[in-house]
Amino acid sequence: MELRHLRYFCAVAEEKNLTRAAEKLFIAQPPLTRQIKQLEDDVGAKLFDRHSRGLTLTPAGEYFWEQAKQMLAKADMVIENTCRIAEEQKAVFSIGFVPSVFYGQLPSLVRDLRQQTNANILLHDLKTGEQIEALKTGKIDIGFGRLTIPDEHVEQTILFQEPLLVALHVGHPLLKKGEPTLEDLAKMPMILYPANKAATPTFADICTSLFTSRGLTTKVTQQVNDLQTALGLVASEMGFALVSEQVRHFGRDDVVFIPLQDKSITCPVIFSRRKEPMDSITALAVKILKNLVKNRQGGL
């Protein structure tokens, strides 16, 4: 079985039609039909059910399609990184992150890695669910998120629990009361970040679950994709937003970050990596992280 067989298969699986797949691949249909039949013989399983109006994937075919997409993505990433290394004579180390962790330990980690290695450090803004897939395909080497998403190929570790803060307009009347409760906030319009259009949970789900788990209903008036937009809406007096403690370093004159009255309300910072022996850069990243977390817990 060769990579071209996987590419042919994925094209047919996506189009559910040999003629359209052949046009997409710029090859004739008869050779494509033979290649698919050869792939099924090599795999030892029927991947497609043939119908008069096209094809459907068998259960084995559905599984093979998911795996084939991951293998092709991994192969493409290996080729891309190989070319980059050849051009720059540097190893490539890619880090996935959710934006709310970018204001804490991540910049220090990147700085230390750049100082202690000759690697080309690449950063990818990815939701936690996207990081899991990116780890499996090799797009990233490590990731930082907010959610635990079980996967047999990925190891996740909670680095620490981070308090949640309330972002309010600098002139908001609630500031006169002091530290608010979730009951106080449930009466106000809420800016939700990020907008959840994916099947996997996000930081927004963590925020809304805080209310629903206590029998409270939120008044979500806006859902936005990025943190800066959320804070901009808060500054425009459109509502409040829940943010991680790290975001307080995001300096704005028109937004105030205040703690919740319930100090037990926190959000985890989660480190993810592939379940495989660590290479030298990943091992160094883990070592640096341990020191950064220790310093944070010590108030440094």
Helices and strands as residue ranges (DSSP letters): H 3-15, H 18-25, H 29-43, E 48-51, E 54-57, H 59-88, E 92-97, G 99-101, H 106-116, E 120-125, H 128-137, E 142-145, E 154-169, G 173-176, H 182-186, E 189-192, H 203-212, E 219-223, H 227-235, E 241-244, G 245-249, E 255-259, E 266-274, H 280-297
